[in-house]
Amino acid sequence: MEGTIIHFRGSRSVKSRNQMLIEAKGVDSKEKASKLVGKTVTWNTPGKKGNAIKGKISAVHGRNGVVRAIFEKGMPGQSLGTKVKIE
């Protein structure tokens, strides 16, 4: 399954670097999003090395099918708006 990184999780003043909000393709309700909790998320870095940063979906965020993912390490700002693989 494919998803898009929407934003960092956090308030107006404090952002969590390793927690991201992800919108999964075809998921538009809280019930559908709750089935994704516990799955693995992978983001491939752009560049020659092509490293991958892995994370895990931890919870549903809101009512419209957005989920929260916690990654191993902090995500760069260039990851916003890019695609992730949900397995």
Kinemage of the C-alpha trace (Angstrom):
@kinemage 1
@onewidth
@group {chain A} dominant
@subgroup {mainchain}
@vectorlist {calphas} color= white
{ca met a 1} P 0.000 0.000 0.000
{ca glu a 2} L 1.170 3.530 -0.649
{ca gly a 3} L 0.841 6.629 1.483
{ca thr a 4} L 1.933 10.274 1.555
{ca ile a 5} L 3.721 12.067 4.386
{ca ile a 6} L 1.591 15.088 5.245
{ca his a 7} L 3.381 16.758 8.144
{ca phe a 8} L 5.324 16.378 11.362
{ca arg a 9} L 3.275 15.604 14.460
{ca gly a 10} L 3.275 18.411 16.980
{ca ser a 11} L 1.839 21.664 18.190
{ca arg a 12} L 2.409 25.172 16.875
{ca ser a 13} L 5.682 25.602 18.736
{ca val a 14} L 7.023 22.056 19.253
{ca lys a 15} L 7.396 19.479 16.450
{ca ser a 16} L 8.290 15.817 16.927
{ca arg a 17} L 11.065 15.006 14.458
{ca asn a 18} L 10.508 11.273 14.311
{ca gln a 19} L 6.682 11.260 14.353
{ca met a 20} L 4.904 11.914 11.060
{ca leu a 21} L 1.297 12.131 9.887
{ca ile a 22} L 0.609 9.879 6.906
{ca glu a 23} L -2.379 9.802 4.586
{ca ala a 24} L -2.825 6.311 3.124
{ca lys a 25} L -4.221 5.885 -0.365
{ca gly a 26} L -7.826 4.663 -0.330
{ca val a 27} L -8.292 5.184 3.416
{ca asp a 28} L -10.911 7.826 4.234
{ca ser a 29} L -12.370 6.860 7.611
{ca lys a 30} L -11.260 6.162 11.151
{ca glu a 31} L -12.374 2.525 10.915
{ca lys a 32} L -10.262 1.815 7.817
{ca ala a 33} L -7.264 3.612 9.319
{ca ser a 34} L -7.433 1.567 12.529
{ca lys a 35} L -6.670 -1.574 10.479
{ca leu a 36} L -3.272 -0.083 9.550
{ca val a 37} L -2.069 0.282 13.154
{ca gly a 38} L 1.004 -1.892 13.742
{ca lys a 39} L 2.114 -2.046 10.103
{ca thr a 40} L 5.609 -1.072 8.951
{ca val a 41} L 6.307 2.129 7.016
{ca thr a 42} L 9.379 2.648 4.808
{ca trp a 43} L 10.645 5.931 3.328
{ca asn a 44} L 13.457 5.734 0.777
{ca thr a 45} L 15.906 8.613 0.859
{ca pro a 46} L 16.627 10.388 -2.412
{ca gly a 47} L 20.217 10.231 -3.584
{ca lys a 48} L 22.851 7.776 -4.678
{ca lys a 49} L 22.855 5.610 -1.565
{ca gly a 50} L 19.088 5.093 -1.464
{ca asn a 51} L 18.931 4.371 2.251
{ca ala a 52} L 15.591 3.594 3.854
{ca ile a 53} L 14.194 4.929 7.121
{ca lys a 54} L 11.725 2.532 8.717
{ca gly a 55} L 8.924 3.210 11.127
{ca lys a 56} L 5.732 1.780 12.540
{ca ile a 57} L 2.157 3.067 12.470
{ca ser a 58} L 1.209 3.778 16.066
{ca ala a 59} L -2.282 5.323 16.066
{ca val a 60} L -5.086 6.955 14.127
{ca his a 61} L -5.000 10.758 13.904
{ca gly a 62} L -8.427 12.331 13.615
{ca arg a 63} L -11.523 11.053 11.791
{ca asn a 64} L -10.520 11.295 8.131
{ca gly a 65} L -8.151 8.333 7.810
{ca val a 66} L -4.816 9.942 8.713
{ca val a 67} L -2.421 7.824 10.800
{ca arg a 68} L 0.580 8.596 13.014
{ca ala a 69} L 3.871 6.832 12.366
{ca ile a 70} L 6.934 6.740 14.606
{ca phe a 71} L 10.211 6.406 12.706
{ca glu a 72} L 13.573 5.092 13.956
{ca lys a 73} L 15.264 8.463 13.681
{ca gly a 74} L 14.354 12.031 12.836
{ca met a 75} L 12.905 12.661 9.391
{ca pro a 76} L 14.271 15.438 7.180
{ca gly a 77} L 12.058 18.276 5.992
{ca gln a 78} L 12.427 17.097 2.395
{ca ser a 79} L 10.316 14.051 3.259
{ca leu a 80} L 7.135 16.161 3.447
{ca gly a 81} L 4.837 15.411 0.529
{ca thr a 82} L 6.732 12.313 -0.586
{ca lys a 83} L 5.518 8.727 -0.879
{ca val a 84} L 6.017 5.945 1.678
{ca lys a 85} L 5.421 2.219 1.443
{ca ile a 86} L 3.074 0.652 4.013
{ca glu a 87} L 3.530 -3.093 4.533
